Amino acid sequence: MASSHNIHESEQTVLNKSFNPTTGLLQVELMGTDGVGSRLSPTSVVASKIVTVGTTTYIGIAAPGTAAATQKWQCKKIVDDGAGTITITWADGNGDFDNAVTSIETLTYS
């Protein structure tokens, strides 16, 4: 389908600009839902908690104003094995908004 928009840069150019040579990863803006519906929202309008332990990063997102102890957070664990493989798992094995982030690193991920 033809678009009426003028394209100034190719997808590859945009991806090249997003590449972080220090980490070897694409660096893009993190997006998440608002915890209620499936609407995507920039992280500036979601609450977030990020904890890094060694090569493992834990990220929790929720609706703005959600207390850390409230079980309305979506939590994921990102592990970098140092050999080019990154593994992402979810608390309780799903992406549901049903966890607290007071001790995000102690949740069960799969």
Summary of the structure (lengths in Angstrom):
residues: 110
radius of gyration: 16.6
end to end distance: 39.7
largest distance: 49.9
contacts: 248
relative contact order: 0.15
helix: 13%
strand: 36%
